[in-house]
Amino acid sequence: MLTILLGLGLASCSAPVKVEGFDNESWKTDTNACHLKRTALVDVLLQHKDEFMNKKDEQLMKYIGKPDKSLFFSRGKKTFIYQVDPGSDCENRLLLKNMRSLRFDVNALGRIELVYMIAQ
């Protein structure tokens, strides 16, 4: 009986996030995109955004690090924001009209339901 329960528990776990050709360590160390590494890496993530769909938010953070900002909404929903262009916290901030950020919308169960980039 324990073997069956253990097997069912393992089957419900999803595989870890892994994107071919993406340097997640460079992304993690480029907080707020201050070192301009994320600008070169974001296209690979967007091409493989389906890899993140329905994954747990913990899996996302383990793979690409903590978000630069988080927004929290009613009913347990949240959005994780990763700067793609240097933000106001960077010394070498670019004076861009539209600062880009990569966003992950997370549902109340902690699963990613939307991946998109916006310019603000």
A tleap script that builds the chain and sets N, CA, C and O, in Angstrom:
source leaprc.protein.ff14SB
mol = sequence {
  NMET LEU THR ILE LEU LEU GLY LEU GLY LEU
  ALA SER CYS SER ALA PRO VAL LYS VAL GLU
  GLY PHE ASP ASN GLU SER TRP LYS THR ASP
  THR ASN ALA CYS HIE LEU LYS ARG THR ALA
  LEU VAL ASP VAL LEU LEU GLN HIE LYS ASP
  GLU PHE MET ASN LYS LYS ASP GLU GLN LEU
  MET LYS TYR ILE GLY LYS PRO ASP LYS SER
  LEU PHE PHE SER ARG GLY LYS LYS THR PHE
  ILE TYR GLN VAL ASP PRO GLY SER ASP CYS
  GLU ASN ARG LEU LEU LEU LYS ASN MET ARG
  SER LEU ARG PHE ASP VAL ASN ALA LEU GLY
  ARG ILE GLU LEU VAL TYR MET ILE ALA CGLN
}
set mol.1.N position { 0.826 -1.199 0.000 }
set mol.1.CA position { 0.000 0.000 0.000 }
set mol.1.C position { 0.870 1.262 0.000 }
set mol.1.O position { 0.595 2.215 -0.728 }
set mol.2.N position { 1.920 1.254 0.825 }
set mol.2.CA position { 2.828 2.399 0.883 }
set mol.2.C position { 3.502 2.623 -0.465 }
set mol.2.O position { 3.704 3.763 -0.883 }
set mol.3.N position { 3.847 1.541 -1.137 }
set mol.3.CA position { 4.486 1.640 -2.451 }
set mol.3.C position { 3.561 2.309 -3.457 }
set mol.3.O position { 4.006 3.122 -4.267 }
set mol.4.N position { 2.286 1.974 -3.412 }
set mol.4.CA position { 1.314 2.568 -4.329 }
set mol.4.C position { 1.175 4.061 -4.052 }
set mol.4.O position { 1.169 4.865 -4.985 }
set mol.5.N position { 1.064 4.437 -2.786 }
set mol.5.CA position { 0.940 5.846 -2.431 }
set mol.5.C position { 2.183 6.631 -2.823 }
set mol.5.O position { 2.081 7.751 -3.323 }
set mol.6.N position { 3.350 6.049 -2.598 }
set mol.6.CA position { 4.598 6.698 -2.964 }
set mol.6.C position { 4.678 6.879 -4.480 }
set mol.6.O position { 5.102 7.930 -4.959 }
set mol.7.N position { 4.276 5.871 -5.221 }
set mol.7.CA position { 4.273 5.947 -6.683 }
set mol.7.C position { 3.333 7.017 -7.195 }
set mol.7.O position { 3.666 7.744 -8.131 }
set mol.8.N position { 2.156 7.121 -6.586 }
set mol.8.CA position { 1.204 8.151 -6.985 }
set mol.8.C position { 1.735 9.537 -6.662 }
set mol.8.O position { 1.545 10.474 -7.438 }
set mol.9.N position { 2.393 9.671 -5.531 }
set mol.9.CA position { 2.976 10.957 -5.146 }
set mol.9.C position { 4.050 11.397 -6.113 }
set mol.9.O position { 4.110 12.572 -6.475 }
set mol.10.N position { 4.895 10.482 -6.536 }
set mol.10.CA position { 5.954 10.818 -7.485 }
set mol.10.C position { 5.399 11.129 -8.863 }
set mol.10.O position { 5.933 11.986 -9.567 }
set mol.11.N position { 4.352 10.456 -9.248 }
set mol.11.CA position { 3.753 10.687 -10.563 }
set mol.11.C position { 3.123 12.071 -10.652 }
set mol.11.O position { 3.055 12.657 -11.733 }
set mol.12.N position { 2.661 12.597 -9.517 }
set mol.12.CA position { 2.018 13.906 -9.542 }
set mol.12.C position { 3.025 15.049 -9.589 }
set mol.12.O position { 2.655 16.181 -9.899 }
set mol.13.N position { 4.294 14.771 -9.286 }
set mol.13.CA position { 5.325 15.800 -9.356 }
set mol.13.C position { 5.687 16.042 -10.812 }
set mol.13.O position { 5.831 15.097 -11.588 }
set mol.14.N position { 5.832 17.300 -11.178 }
set mol.14.CA position { 6.228 17.579 -12.555 }
set mol.14.C position { 7.744 17.644 -12.652 }
set mol.14.O position { 8.438 17.887 -11.665 }
set mol.15.N position { 8.234 17.425 -13.842 }
set mol.15.CA position { 9.677 17.431 -14.082 }
set mol.15.C position { 10.231 18.833 -13.843 }
set mol.15.O position { 9.520 19.820 -14.031 }
set mol.16.N position { 11.489 18.923 -13.434 }
set mol.16.CA position { 12.073 20.250 -13.210 }
set mol.16.C position { 12.156 21.044 -14.514 }
set mol.16.O position { 12.218 20.476 -15.604 }
set mol.17.N position { 12.156 22.354 -14.375 }
set mol.17.CA position { 12.265 23.228 -15.535 }
set mol.17.C position { 13.684 23.144 -16.085 }
set mol.17.O position { 14.657 23.217 -15.334 }
set mol.18.N position { 13.789 22.992 -17.396 }
set mol.18.CA position { 15.092 22.962 -18.074 }
set mol.18.C position { 14.876 23.500 -19.473 }
set mol.18.O position { 14.085 22.949 -20.238 }
set mol.19.N position { 15.576 24.573 -19.814 }
set mol.19.CA position { 15.457 25.180 -21.137 }
set mol.19.C position { 16.792 25.024 -21.852 }
set mol.19.O position { 17.820 25.525 -21.396 }
set mol.20.N position { 16.759 24.327 -22.970 }
set mol.20.CA position { 17.963 24.085 -23.775 }
set mol.20.C position { 18.535 25.410 -24.285 }
set mol.20.O position { 17.808 26.227 -24.850 }
set mol.21.N position { 19.833 25.619 -24.084 }
set mol.21.CA position { 20.502 26.819 -24.583 }
set mol.21.C position { 20.356 28.038 -23.699 }
set mol.21.O position { 20.746 29.136 -24.097 }
set mol.22.N position { 19.799 27.871 -22.496 }
set mol.22.CA position { 19.596 28.994 -21.575 }
set mol.22.C position { 20.574 28.897 -20.415 }
set mol.22.O position { 20.659 27.858 -19.760 }
set mol.23.N position { 21.310 29.966 -20.156 }
set mol.23.CA position { 22.289 30.026 -19.066 }
set mol.23.C position { 21.606 30.594 -17.823 }
set mol.23.O position { 21.643 31.799 -17.577 }
set mol.24.N position { 20.988 29.713 -17.050 }
set mol.24.CA position { 20.215 30.181 -15.897 }
set mol.24.C position { 21.094 30.804 -14.812 }
set mol.24.O position { 20.619 31.663 -14.069 }
set mol.25.N position { 22.340 30.405 -14.699 }
set mol.25.CA position { 23.222 30.998 -13.683 }
set mol.25.C position { 23.526 32.455 -14.024 }
set mol.25.O position { 23.574 33.298 -13.127 }
set mol.26.N position { 23.729 32.762 -15.291 }
set mol.26.CA position { 23.946 34.161 -15.697 }
set mol.26.C position { 22.701 34.994 -15.417 }
set mol.26.O position { 22.797 36.137 -14.970 }
set mol.27.N position { 21.529 34.411 -15.684 }
set mol.27.CA position { 20.272 35.118 -15.415 }
set mol.27.C position { 20.147 35.407 -13.918 }
set mol.27.O position { 19.809 36.523 -13.526 }
set mol.28.N position { 20.417 34.413 -13.092 }
set mol.28.CA position { 20.275 34.572 -11.640 }
set mol.28.C position { 21.183 35.668 -11.094 }
set mol.28.O position { 20.778 36.433 -10.218 }
set mol.29.N position { 22.416 35.747 -11.610 }
set mol.29.CA position { 23.377 36.716 -11.069 }
set mol.29.C position { 23.157 38.129 -11.604 }
set mol.29.O position { 23.797 39.068 -11.130 }
set mol.30.N position { 22.278 38.298 -12.567 }
set mol.30.CA position { 22.026 39.611 -13.164 }
set mol.30.C position { 20.782 40.254 -12.550 }
set mol.30.O position { 19.818 40.546 -13.257 }
set mol.31.N position { 20.805 40.468 -11.254 }
set mol.31.CA position { 19.669 41.058 -10.551 }
set mol.31.C position { 19.323 42.425 -11.143 }
set mol.31.O position { 20.203 43.254 -11.378 }
set mol.32.N position { 18.044 42.644 -11.376 }
set mol.32.CA position { 17.520 43.878 -11.973 }
set mol.32.C position { 18.101 44.171 -13.351 }
set mol.32.O position { 17.978 45.291 -13.846 }
set mol.33.N position { 18.732 43.182 -13.974 }
set mol.33.CA position { 19.327 43.302 -15.320 }
set mol.33.C position { 20.439 44.345 -15.375 }
set mol.33.O position { 20.705 44.910 -16.435 }
set mol.34.N position { 21.085 44.602 -14.249 }
set mol.34.CA position { 22.118 45.640 -14.184 }
set mol.34.C position { 23.353 45.320 -15.022 }
set mol.34.O position { 24.063 46.237 -15.434 }
set mol.35.N position { 23.622 44.063 -15.277 }
set mol.35.CA position { 24.826 43.679 -16.027 }
set mol.35.C position { 24.527 43.336 -17.486 }
set mol.35.O position { 25.393 42.830 -18.199 }
set mol.36.N position { 23.312 43.610 -17.921 }
set mol.36.CA position { 22.877 43.438 -19.317 }
set mol.36.C position { 22.938 42.001 -19.824 }
set mol.36.O position { 22.926 41.779 -21.035 }
set mol.37.N position { 23.003 41.027 -18.928 }
set mol.37.CA position { 23.021 39.624 -19.356 }
set mol.37.C position { 21.624 39.147 -19.743 }
set mol.37.O position { 21.469 38.370 -20.685 }
set mol.38.N position { 20.619 39.609 -19.024 }
set mol.38.CA position { 19.247 39.153 -19.278 }
set mol.38.C position { 18.739 39.583 -20.647 }
set mol.38.O position { 17.931 38.888 -21.263 }
set mol.39.N position { 19.215 40.729 -21.121 }
set mol.39.CA position { 18.791 41.215 -22.432 }
set mol.39.C position { 19.102 40.193 -23.517 }
set mol.39.O position { 18.309 39.988 -24.436 }
set mol.40.N position { 20.262 39.555 -23.403 }
set mol.40.CA position { 20.670 38.556 -24.397 }
set mol.40.C position { 19.995 37.206 -24.179 }
set mol.40.O position { 19.903 36.406 -25.109 }
set mol.41.N position { 19.524 36.945 -22.963 }
set mol.41.CA position { 18.976 35.629 -22.621 }
set mol.41.C position { 17.455 35.524 -22.751 }
set mol.41.O position { 16.924 34.421 -22.879 }
set mol.42.N position { 16.763 36.637 -22.721 }
set mol.42.CA position { 15.304 36.605 -22.626 }
set mol.42.C position { 14.643 35.950 -23.834 }
set mol.42.O position { 13.609 35.299 -23.685 }
set mol.43.N position { 15.212 36.105 -25.015 }
set mol.43.CA position { 14.597 35.507 -26.207 }
set mol.43.C position { 14.531 33.987 -26.116 }
set mol.43.O position { 13.560 33.377 -26.564 }
set mol.44.N position { 15.563 33.376 -25.536 }
set mol.44.CA position { 15.564 31.913 -25.373 }
set mol.44.C position { 14.432 31.502 -24.433 }
set mol.44.O position { 13.728 30.528 -24.697 }
set mol.45.N position { 14.255 32.239 -23.341 }
set mol.45.CA position { 13.167 31.925 -22.404 }
set mol.45.C position { 11.805 32.061 -23.077 }
set mol.45.O position { 10.938 31.203 -22.912 }
set mol.46.N position { 11.623 33.126 -23.827 }
set mol.46.CA position { 10.327 33.335 -24.482 }
set mol.46.C position { 10.037 32.276 -25.537 }
set mol.46.O position { 8.883 31.889 -25.725 }
set mol.47.N position { 11.065 31.805 -26.224 }
set mol.47.CA position { 10.865 30.744 -27.212 }
set mol.47.C position { 10.428 29.440 -26.556 }
set mol.47.O position { 9.776 28.610 -27.189 }
set mol.48.N position { 10.786 29.260 -25.291 }
set mol.48.CA position { 10.468 28.024 -24.569 }
set mol.48.C position { 9.521 28.281 -23.397 }
set mol.48.O position { 9.555 27.558 -22.401 }
set mol.49.N position { 8.683 29.299 -23.511 }
set mol.49.CA position { 7.822 29.642 -22.380 }
set mol.49.C position { 6.856 28.521 -22.006 }
set mol.49.O position { 6.406 28.455 -20.862 }
set mol.50.N position { 6.533 27.648 -22.944 }
set mol.50.CA position { 5.643 26.527 -22.632 }
set mol.50.C position { 6.256 25.575 -21.608 }
set mol.50.O position { 5.531 24.851 -20.926 }
set mol.51.N position { 7.577 25.569 -21.495 }
set mol.51.CA position { 8.251 24.721 -20.498 }
set mol.51.C position { 7.852 25.113 -19.076 }
set mol.51.O position { 7.921 24.292 -18.162 }
set mol.52.N position { 7.435 26.363 -18.890 }
set mol.52.CA position { 7.100 26.865 -17.562 }
set mol.52.C position { 5.625 26.691 -17.212 }
set mol.52.O position { 5.250 26.750 -16.041 }
set mol.53.N position { 4.797 26.478 -18.216 }
set mol.53.CA position { 3.361 26.403 -17.976 }
set mol.53.C position { 3.010 25.252 -17.036 }
set mol.53.O position { 3.456 24.119 -17.218 }
set mol.54.N position { 2.210 25.568 -16.038 }
set mol.54.CA position { 1.710 24.630 -15.037 }
set mol.54.C position { 2.795 24.109 -14.088 }
set mol.54.O position { 2.553 23.167 -13.334 }
set mol.55.N position { 3.983 24.712 -14.119 }
set mol.55.CA position { 5.032 24.352 -13.156 }
set mol.55.C position { 4.774 25.127 -11.868 }
set mol.55.O position { 4.116 26.168 -11.884 }
set mol.56.N position { 5.285 24.624 -10.773 }
set mol.56.CA position { 5.145 25.301 -9.484 }
set mol.56.C position { 6.052 26.530 -9.446 }
set mol.56.O position { 7.119 26.545 -10.060 }
set mol.57.N position { 5.619 27.552 -8.724 }
set mol.57.CA position { 6.427 28.764 -8.630 }
set mol.57.C position { 7.791 28.499 -7.992 }
set mol.57.O position { 8.762 29.190 -8.299 }
set mol.58.N position { 7.870 27.503 -7.105 }
set mol.58.CA position { 9.158 27.153 -6.497 }
set mol.58.C position { 10.135 26.625 -7.546 }
set mol.58.O position { 11.338 26.877 -7.465 }
set mol.59.N position { 9.611 25.890 -8.531 }
set mol.59.CA position { 10.463 25.372 -9.604 }
set mol.59.C position { 11.022 26.520 -10.440 }
set mol.59.O position { 12.186 26.496 -10.838 }
set mol.60.N position { 10.195 27.513 -10.701 }
set mol.60.CA position { 10.636 28.685 -11.449 }
set mol.60.C position { 11.771 29.385 -10.707 }
set mol.60.O position { 12.815 29.672 -11.292 }
set mol.61.N position { 11.566 29.658 -9.421 }
set mol.61.CA position { 12.574 30.382 -8.648 }
set mol.61.C position { 13.856 29.573 -8.483 }
set mol.61.O position { 14.949 30.138 -8.435 }
set mol.62.N position { 13.725 28.276 -8.397 }
set mol.62.CA position { 14.922 27.442 -8.306 }
set mol.62.C position { 15.727 27.529 -9.600 }
set mol.62.O position { 16.958 27.493 -9.573 }
set mol.63.N position { 15.043 27.641 -10.716 }
set mol.63.CA position { 15.716 27.647 -12.015 }
set mol.63.C position { 16.263 29.024 -12.402 }
set mol.63.O position { 17.409 29.122 -12.842 }
set mol.64.N position { 15.463 30.098 -12.246 }
set mol.64.CA position { 15.945 31.419 -12.674 }
set mol.64.C position { 16.108 32.415 -11.529 }
set mol.64.O position { 16.382 33.590 -11.773 }
set mol.65.N position { 15.946 31.972 -10.302 }
set mol.65.CA position { 16.174 32.845 -9.155 }
set mol.65.C position { 14.922 33.591 -8.719 }
set mol.65.O position { 13.868 33.510 -9.351 }
set mol.66.N position { 15.073 34.323 -7.617 }
set mol.66.CA position { 13.959 35.103 -7.087 }
set mol.66.C position { 13.620 36.241 -8.040 }
set mol.66.O position { 14.501 36.784 -8.706 }
set mol.67.N position { 12.344 36.598 -8.103 }
set mol.67.CA position { 11.963 37.717 -8.969 }
set mol.67.C position { 12.499 39.043 -8.421 }
set mol.67.O position { 12.759 39.177 -7.225 }
set mol.68.N position { 12.658 40.014 -9.318 }
set mol.68.CA position { 13.077 41.348 -8.892 }
set mol.68.C position { 11.947 42.048 -8.145 }
set mol.68.O position { 12.186 42.840 -7.233 }
set mol.69.N position { 10.726 41.748 -8.539 }
set mol.69.CA position { 9.532 42.297 -7.882 }
set mol.69.C position { 8.439 41.241 -7.908 }
set mol.69.O position { 8.437 40.345 -8.752 }
set mol.70.N position { 7.515 41.363 -6.970 }
set mol.70.CA position { 6.351 40.473 -6.933 }
set mol.70.C position { 5.103 41.310 -6.699 }
set mol.70.O position { 5.108 42.241 -5.894 }
set mol.71.N position { 4.051 40.976 -7.400 }
set mol.71.CA position { 2.754 41.613 -7.195 }
set mol.71.C position { 1.800 40.560 -6.658 }
set mol.71.O position { 1.766 39.434 -7.155 }
set mol.72.N position { 1.023 40.926 -5.642 }
set mol.72.CA position { 0.093 39.988 -5.031 }
set mol.72.C position { -1.329 40.502 -5.215 }
set mol.72.O position { -1.612 41.684 -5.017 }
set mol.73.N position { -2.215 39.591 -5.596 }
set mol.73.CA position { -3.597 39.940 -5.898 }
set mol.73.C position { -4.544 39.138 -5.007 }
set mol.73.O position { -4.122 38.264 -4.250 }
set mol.74.N position { -5.826 39.455 -5.118 }
set mol.74.CA position { -6.822 38.722 -4.338 }
set mol.74.C position { -6.889 37.268 -4.792 }
set mol.74.O position { -6.467 36.920 -5.895 }
set mol.75.N position { -7.416 36.452 -3.934 }
set mol.75.CA position { -7.608 35.019 -4.194 }
set mol.75.C position { -6.299 34.270 -4.422 }
set mol.75.O position { -6.279 33.240 -5.096 }
set mol.76.N position { -5.209 34.786 -3.862 }
set mol.76.CA position { -3.941 34.068 -3.888 }
set mol.76.C position { -3.155 34.138 -5.182 }
set mol.76.O position { -2.141 33.454 -5.322 }
set mol.77.N position { -3.597 34.944 -6.126 }
set mol.77.CA position { -2.859 35.064 -7.388 }
set mol.77.C position { -1.690 36.021 -7.202 }
set mol.77.O position { -1.735 36.918 -6.359 }
set mol.78.N position { -0.630 35.818 -8.008 }
set mol.78.CA position { 0.532 36.696 -7.933 }
set mol.78.C position { 1.231 36.751 -9.283 }
set mol.78.O position { 1.027 35.897 -10.145 }
set mol.79.N position { 2.054 37.769 -9.442 }
set mol.79.CA position { 2.866 37.935 -10.645 }
set mol.79.C position { 4.303 38.151 -10.220 }
set mol.79.O position { 4.590 39.003 -9.380 }
set mol.80.N position { 5.205 37.379 -10.801 }
set mol.80.CA position { 6.635 37.542 -10.566 }
set mol.80.C position { 7.205 38.342 -11.729 }
set mol.80.O position { 6.925 38.050 -12.892 }
set mol.81.N position { 8.003 39.349 -11.406 }
set mol.81.CA position { 8.555 40.251 -12.417 }
set mol.81.C position { 10.076 40.165 -12.405 }
set mol.81.O position { 10.720 40.318 -11.367 }
set mol.82.N position { 10.630 39.919 -13.584 }
set mol.82.CA position { 12.081 39.885 -13.779 }
set mol.82.C position { 12.437 40.983 -14.775 }
set mol.82.O position { 11.971 40.958 -15.914 }
set mol.83.N position { 13.256 41.942 -14.359 }
set mol.83.CA position { 13.684 43.014 -15.253 }
set mol.83.C position { 14.529 42.437 -16.381 }
set mol.83.O position { 15.357 41.555 -16.156 }
set mol.84.N position { 14.319 42.935 -17.585 }
set mol.84.CA position { 15.102 42.528 -18.750 }
set mol.84.C position { 16.076 43.643 -19.136 }
set mol.84.O position { 17.193 43.371 -19.577 }
set mol.85.N position { 15.650 44.891 -18.970 }
set mol.85.CA position { 16.509 46.048 -19.193 }
set mol.85.C position { 16.873 46.631 -17.829 }
set mol.85.O position { 16.089 46.521 -16.885 }
set mol.86.N position { 18.057 47.253 -17.710 }
set mol.86.CA position { 18.482 47.789 -16.408 }
set mol.86.C position { 17.437 48.720 -15.806 }
set mol.86.O position { 16.954 49.643 -16.462 }
set mol.87.N position { 17.099 48.464 -14.557 }
set mol.87.CA position { 16.097 49.257 -13.867 }
set mol.87.C position { 16.697 50.431 -13.118 }
set mol.87.O position { 17.896 50.692 -13.218 }
set mol.88.N position { 15.877 51.129 -12.377 }
set mol.88.CA position { 16.307 52.328 -11.656 }
set mol.88.C position { 17.291 52.015 -10.533 }
set mol.88.O position { 17.956 52.919 -10.029 }
set mol.89.N position { 17.392 50.750 -10.137 }
set mol.89.CA position { 18.329 50.362 -9.083 }
set mol.89.C position { 19.754 50.183 -9.605 }
set mol.89.O position { 20.663 49.928 -8.815 }
set mol.90.N position { 19.965 50.307 -10.898 }
set mol.90.CA position { 21.275 50.065 -11.510 }
set mol.90.C position { 22.020 51.380 -11.739 }
set mol.90.O position { 21.418 52.399 -12.077 }
set mol.91.N position { 23.336 51.339 -11.548 }
set mol.91.CA position { 24.160 52.515 -11.832 }
set mol.91.C position { 24.190 52.814 -13.324 }
set mol.91.O position { 24.175 53.977 -13.728 }
set mol.92.N position { 24.231 51.770 -14.139 }
set mol.92.CA position { 24.327 51.936 -15.590 }
set mol.92.C position { 22.959 51.920 -16.268 }
set mol.92.O position { 22.814 51.430 -17.388 }
set mol.93.N position { 21.979 52.451 -15.584 }
set mol.93.CA position { 20.608 52.430 -16.103 }
set mol.93.C position { 20.544 53.061 -17.484 }
set mol.93.O position { 21.040 54.166 -17.703 }
set mol.94.N position { 19.936 52.355 -18.394 }
set mol.94.CA position { 19.725 52.884 -19.734 }
set mol.94.C position { 18.505 53.794 -19.711 }
set mol.94.O position { 17.517 53.510 -19.033 }
set mol.95.N position { 18.582 54.860 -20.438 }
set mol.95.CA position { 17.445 55.769 -20.500 }
set mol.95.C position { 16.528 55.338 -21.643 }
set mol.95.O position { 16.485 55.958 -22.705 }
set mol.96.N position { 15.812 54.274 -21.391 }
set mol.96.CA position { 14.884 53.737 -22.379 }
set mol.96.C position { 13.479 54.208 -22.051 }
set mol.96.O position { 13.094 54.314 -20.886 }
set mol.97.N position { 12.729 54.486 -23.094 }
set mol.97.CA position { 11.333 54.863 -22.875 }
set mol.97.C position { 10.541 53.685 -22.331 }
set mol.97.O position { 9.731 53.835 -21.416 }
set mol.98.N position { 10.782 52.529 -22.895 }
set mol.98.CA position { 10.000 51.353 -22.529 }
set mol.98.C position { 10.900 50.286 -21.917 }
set mol.98.O position { 11.496 49.482 -22.634 }
set mol.99.N position { 10.993 50.281 -20.613 }
set mol.99.CA position { 11.782 49.271 -19.907 }
set mol.99.C position { 11.026 47.944 -19.969 }
set mol.99.O position { 9.849 47.877 -19.613 }
set mol.100.N position { 11.703 46.894 -20.418 }
set mol.100.CA position { 11.049 45.596 -20.570 }
set mol.100.C position { 11.208 44.748 -19.312 }
set mol.100.O position { 12.231 44.792 -18.628 }
set mol.101.N position { 10.168 43.983 -19.036 }
set mol.101.CA position { 10.223 43.013 -17.939 }
set mol.101.C position { 9.505 41.735 -18.366 }
set mol.101.O position { 8.518 41.765 -19.102 }
set mol.102.N position { 10.029 40.619 -17.883 }
set mol.102.CA position { 9.428 39.310 -18.127 }
set mol.102.C position { 8.553 38.988 -16.931 }
set mol.102.O position { 8.983 39.124 -15.785 }
set mol.103.N position { 7.328 38.562 -17.195 }
set mol.103.CA position { 6.376 38.326 -16.108 }
set mol.103.C position { 5.820 36.913 -16.157 }
set mol.103.O position { 5.590 36.340 -17.222 }
set mol.104.N position { 5.615 36.379 -14.970 }
set mol.104.CA position { 5.033 35.053 -14.799 }
set mol.104.C position { 3.817 35.206 -13.897 }
set mol.104.O position { 3.955 35.567 -12.728 }
set mol.105.N position { 2.632 34.936 -14.426 }
set mol.105.CA position { 1.415 34.960 -13.619 }
set mol.105.C position { 1.231 33.591 -12.981 }
set mol.105.O position { 1.318 32.559 -13.647 }
set mol.106.N position { 0.973 33.604 -11.680 }
set mol.106.CA position { 0.859 32.376 -10.896 }
set mol.106.C position { -0.537 32.317 -10.290 }
set mol.106.O position { -1.012 33.295 -9.714 }
set mol.107.N position { -1.193 31.161 -10.422 }
set mol.107.CA position { -2.551 31.021 -9.884 }
set mol.107.C position { -2.517 30.717 -8.384 }
set mol.107.O position { -1.447 30.611 -7.786 }
set mol.108.N position { -3.685 30.583 -7.797 }
set mol.108.CA position { -3.798 30.363 -6.356 }
set mol.108.C position { -3.194 29.035 -5.903 }
set mol.108.O position { -2.893 28.869 -4.721 }
set mol.109.N position { -3.015 28.095 -6.818 }
set mol.109.CA position { -2.402 26.808 -6.480 }
set mol.109.C position { -0.880 26.851 -6.609 }
set mol.109.O position { -0.204 25.843 -6.408 }
set mol.110.N position { -0.348 28.028 -6.947 }
set mol.110.CA position { 1.097 28.177 -7.070 }
set mol.110.C position { 1.653 27.684 -8.389 }
set mol.110.O position { 2.844 27.392 -8.493 }
set mol.111.N position { 0.800 27.588 -9.399 }
set mol.111.CA position { 1.241 27.099 -10.713 }
set mol.111.C position { 1.250 28.243 -11.734 }
set mol.111.O position { 0.366 29.099 -11.733 }
set mol.112.N position { 2.252 28.238 -12.592 }
set mol.112.CA position { 2.393 29.276 -13.609 }
set mol.112.C position { 1.325 29.068 -14.678 }
set mol.112.O position { 1.165 27.974 -15.218 }
set mol.113.N position { 0.598 30.152 -14.970 }
set mol.113.CA position { -0.455 30.038 -15.981 }
set mol.113.C position { -0.247 30.974 -17.171 }
set mol.113.O position { -0.942 30.847 -18.179 }
set mol.114.N position { 0.695 31.910 -17.071 }
set mol.114.CA position { 0.946 32.815 -18.189 }
set mol.114.C position { 2.367 33.362 -18.095 }
set mol.114.O position { 2.823 33.747 -17.018 }
set mol.115.N position { 3.065 33.393 -19.237 }
set mol.115.CA position { 4.420 33.950 -19.333 }
set mol.115.C position { 4.393 34.978 -20.453 }
set mol.115.O position { 3.983 34.667 -21.571 }
set mol.116.N position { 4.829 36.211 -20.161 }
set mol.116.CA position { 4.781 37.264 -21.168 }
set mol.116.C position { 5.780 38.372 -20.833 }
set mol.116.O position { 6.272 38.463 -19.709 }
set mol.117.N position { 6.068 39.205 -21.824 }
set mol.117.CA position { 6.960 40.331 -21.610 }
set mol.117.C position { 6.202 41.611 -21.905 }
set mol.117.O position { 5.424 41.680 -22.857 }
set mol.118.N position { 6.435 42.631 -21.076 }
set mol.118.CA position { 5.805 43.928 -21.319 }
set mol.118.C position { 6.878 45.014 -21.301 }
set mol.118.O position { 7.956 44.843 -20.730 }
set mol.119.N position { 6.555 46.121 -21.934 }
set mol.119.CA position { 7.395 47.314 -21.884 }
set mol.119.C position { 6.613 48.369 -21.117 }
set mol.119.O position { 5.436 48.606 -21.388 }
set mol.120.N position { 7.274 48.992 -20.165 }
set mol.120.CA position { 6.572 49.990 -19.346 }
set mol.120.C position { 7.314 51.292 -19.312 }
set mol.120.O position { 6.865 52.242 -18.670 }
savepdb mol mol.pdb
quit
